[in-house]
């Protein structure tokens, strides 16, 4: 897991968290909402270590606006363009 801590992955993660907050979402809502809305994704596997995490994951799928607004997706895509594969750098 060290590759995620000493690369630009931490910086990219901070940008995604900031984007979630900017749009009134939690990081989980941002991530799962984005995955849910991709037409090529047929399922999303979540890993929860507590009932509270599982509830947050389920709520993210059920309660987050469908699809995510275009400005949210645009912000996510802008971050991706800057940090294409953060663990590698």
SETOR-878002 format. One record per residue (C-alpha): residue number from 0; residue in three letters; chain; x, y, z. Coordinates in nm, 2 decimals. Each point is the difference from the previous one (the first is absolute). Last residue first. Layout:
+--------+------+--------+--------+--------+--------+
| drenti | vovo | drenba |   east |  north |     up |
+--------+------+--------+--------+--------+--------+
|    NUM |  ALA |      A |      X |      Y |      Z |
...
+--------+------+--------+--------+--------+--------+
//
This chain:
+--------+------+--------+--------+--------+--------+
| drenti | vovo | drenba |   east |  north |     up |
+--------+------+--------+--------+--------+--------+
|     88 |  UNK |      A |   0.38 |   0.86 |  -1.02 |
|     87 |  UNK |      A |  -0.15 |  -0.35 |  -0.05 |
|     86 |  UNK |      A |  -0.25 |   0.02 |   0.28 |
|     85 |  UNK |      A |  -0.16 |   0.31 |  -0.15 |
|     84 |  UNK |      A |  -0.11 |  -0.15 |  -0.33 |
|     83 |  UNK |      A |  -0.16 |   0.28 |  -0.20 |
|     82 |  UNK |      A |   0.05 |   0.27 |   0.25 |
|     81 |  UNK |      A |  -0.06 |   0.33 |  -0.20 |
|     80 |  UNK |      A |  -0.25 |  -0.15 |  -0.24 |
|     79 |  UNK |      A |  -0.17 |  -0.18 |   0.28 |
|     78 |  UNK |      A |  -0.05 |   0.32 |   0.20 |
|     77 |  UNK |      A |  -0.16 |   0.16 |  -0.31 |
|     76 |  UNK |      A |  -0.22 |  -0.31 |  -0.04 |
|     75 |  UNK |      A |  -0.13 |   0.03 |   0.35 |
|     74 |  UNK |      A |  -0.08 |   0.37 |  -0.04 |
|     73 |  UNK |      A |  -0.18 |  -0.07 |  -0.33 |
|     72 |  UNK |      A |  -0.20 |  -0.28 |   0.17 |
|     71 |  UNK |      A |  -0.11 |   0.24 |   0.28 |
|     70 |  UNK |      A |  -0.09 |   0.27 |  -0.26 |
|     69 |  UNK |      A |  -0.20 |  -0.25 |  -0.20 |
|     68 |  UNK |      A |  -0.22 |  -0.08 |   0.30 |
|     67 |  UNK |      A |   0.03 |  -0.36 |   0.13 |
|     66 |  UNK |      A |  -0.25 |  -0.22 |  -0.17 |
|     65 |  UNK |      A |  -0.20 |  -0.06 |   0.21 |
|     64 |  UNK |      A |   0.03 |   0.21 |   0.32 |
|     63 |  UNK |      A |   0.15 |  -0.19 |   0.29 |
|     62 |  UNK |      A |  -0.26 |  -0.17 |   0.22 |
|     61 |  UNK |      A |   0.00 |  -0.36 |  -0.10 |
|     60 |  UNK |      A |   0.36 |  -0.07 |  -0.10 |
|     59 |  UNK |      A |   0.15 |   0.22 |   0.27 |
|     58 |  UNK |      A |  -0.25 |  -0.13 |   0.25 |
|     57 |  UNK |      A |   0.12 |  -0.35 |  -0.06 |
|     56 |  UNK |      A |   0.36 |   0.09 |   0.05 |
|     55 |  UNK |      A |  -0.08 |   0.21 |   0.32 |
|     54 |  UNK |      A |  -0.20 |  -0.29 |   0.14 |
|     53 |  UNK |      A |   0.29 |  -0.24 |  -0.07 |
|     52 |  UNK |      A |   0.24 |   0.24 |   0.17 |
|     51 |  UNK |      A |  -0.23 |   0.02 |   0.30 |
|     50 |  UNK |      A |  -0.03 |  -0.38 |   0.02 |
|     49 |  UNK |      A |   0.37 |  -0.03 |   0.02 |
|     48 |  UNK |      A |   0.30 |  -0.12 |  -0.21 |
|     47 |  UNK |      A |  -0.16 |   0.08 |  -0.33 |
|     46 |  UNK |      A |   0.15 |  -0.09 |  -0.33 |
|     45 |  UNK |      A |  -0.20 |   0.10 |  -0.30 |
|     44 |  UNK |      A |  -0.03 |  -0.18 |  -0.33 |
|     43 |  UNK |      A |  -0.15 |   0.20 |  -0.28 |
|     42 |  UNK |      A |  -0.20 |  -0.16 |  -0.28 |
|     41 |  UNK |      A |  -0.07 |   0.04 |  -0.37 |
|     40 |  UNK |      A |   0.25 |   0.27 |  -0.07 |
|     39 |  UNK |      A |   0.02 |   0.09 |  -0.37 |
|     38 |  UNK |      A |  -0.28 |   0.26 |   0.02 |
|     37 |  UNK |      A |   0.19 |   0.19 |   0.28 |
|     36 |  UNK |      A |  -0.27 |   0.15 |   0.23 |
|     35 |  UNK |      A |   0.05 |  -0.24 |   0.29 |
|     34 |  UNK |      A |   0.38 |   0.06 |   0.00 |
|     33 |  UNK |      A |  -0.05 |   0.37 |   0.03 |
|     32 |  UNK |      A |  -0.27 |  -0.03 |   0.27 |
|     31 |  UNK |      A |   0.23 |  -0.25 |   0.19 |
|     30 |  UNK |      A |   0.29 |   0.24 |   0.00 |
|     29 |  UNK |      A |  -0.19 |   0.33 |   0.07 |
|     28 |  UNK |      A |  -0.23 |  -0.16 |   0.26 |
|     27 |  UNK |      A |   0.29 |  -0.16 |   0.18 |
|     26 |  UNK |      A |   0.20 |   0.33 |   0.00 |
|     25 |  UNK |      A |  -0.30 |   0.16 |   0.16 |
|     24 |  UNK |      A |  -0.21 |   0.24 |  -0.21 |
|     23 |  UNK |      A |  -0.09 |   0.36 |   0.02 |
|     22 |  UNK |      A |   0.15 |   0.10 |  -0.34 |
|     21 |  UNK |      A |   0.31 |   0.18 |   0.14 |
|     20 |  UNK |      A |   0.03 |  -0.27 |   0.26 |
|     19 |  UNK |      A |   0.03 |  -0.28 |  -0.26 |
|     18 |  UNK |      A |   0.25 |   0.21 |  -0.20 |
|     17 |  UNK |      A |   0.21 |   0.06 |   0.31 |
|     16 |  UNK |      A |   0.01 |  -0.38 |   0.07 |
|     15 |  UNK |      A |   0.09 |  -0.06 |  -0.37 |
|     14 |  UNK |      A |   0.29 |   0.25 |   0.03 |
|     13 |  UNK |      A |   0.12 |  -0.15 |   0.32 |
|     12 |  UNK |      A |   0.01 |  -0.34 |  -0.16 |
|     11 |  UNK |      A |   0.20 |   0.14 |  -0.29 |
|     10 |  UNK |      A |   0.26 |   0.14 |   0.24 |
|      9 |  UNK |      A |   0.02 |  -0.33 |   0.19 |
|      8 |  UNK |      A |   0.04 |  -0.19 |  -0.32 |
|      7 |  UNK |      A |   0.29 |   0.24 |  -0.11 |
|      6 |  UNK |      A |   0.24 |  -0.27 |   0.13 |
|      5 |  UNK |      A |   0.14 |  -0.07 |   0.34 |
|      4 |  UNK |      A |  -0.31 |  -0.13 |   0.17 |
|      3 |  UNK |      A |  -0.17 |  -0.21 |  -0.28 |
|      2 |  UNK |      A |   0.32 |  -0.18 |  -0.09 |
|      1 |  UNK |      A |   0.04 |  -0.09 |   0.37 |
|      0 |  UNK |      A |  -0.30 |  -0.23 |  -0.02 |
+--------+------+--------+--------+--------+--------+
//
